[in-house]
Amino acid sequence: MVFPKSEHLTNAQIADYVDGLLTPAERQQVERHLQRCSVCRAEVRSHRILRRRIRRQRFRRQTRLSRMPKTGPLHF
């Protein structure tokens, strides 16, 4: 992963960073960029907030489904 100092990270790079999918070398490059780029830092924060909301929503949905009464097969 190489990018000029004047450019911003792509959405894919930010998502991979937030999801922990980068190699150690890639992660180090991204973190160096984030030290000097407030725009990308804000994007990383937004991605993290979005990921947390998605996880919470999935958990709530699973909890609701697990509380539903179990029924047998439907016959028509």
Buried (B, 14 or more C-beta within 10 A) or exposed (E): BEEEEEEEBEEEBBBBBBEEEBEEEBBEBBEEBBEEBEEBBEBBEEBEEEEEEEEEEEEEEEEEEEEEEEEEEEEE
